[in-house]
Amino acid sequence: MEINKTIDGLTLKAQSIKNKNGEYVITGKLSGEVEVECVKCLTPFKKHIEEDVKFKVVKPPYDGFDEEYDIIEQEKLDIDDIIKSEIESIKADFSNVCENCKDKEFNKEF
């Protein structure tokens, strides 16, 4: 199945294949811009995203590990939920530093 879905400025273009175990294997690219907050000054800014993704969607509870794929537990495949989860993950990233703060020292001792 071809996936081409955009939510809040982030687009997932991918292929989804259902394997013999009933799991969905999704491979493709996540791209766009997400509004994030600078971890140093808390100013909002747009962060450009361009990354390859490899997801395996499995039914919960999942008790395994996969070095090749990011595991997503869902009862039913929900692409919107996957993209929204990725957006929240990007927003929570400690590497979100705006242009004004990128060369400033962060952890000073007083």
C-alpha positions, 0 to 999 in steps of 0.5 A: 500500500502506498502512503502519502499523508501530511499532518501539521507540515510533516509528510510521510511518503512510504510503502506499507506491506503486511507480512505473514505475521499480520504486522505492517512493515512501513519504509519511506521518508518523513519530511517537512517542517515542524514547529518546535521550541528552542531548548535554550531560550524557549522561542518557537522556530521551524525545524526542517525534517528529512529522514528515512523511516522504518516502522513495524506496526505490531499488535500489543502487547509486544515483547520483542526487539528489532534492531532494524525497525522502530516498533509501533504497537497498535491494534489497527494500523493508524497512519495519522497516529504514527505521524502525530507520534513522530511530531511529538517525538521531534518536539521533545528532542533535546537537540531543538536549538534555534539559530540564535542559541546554537553557538551559546553555552548552555550549562554554565556553573554559577 
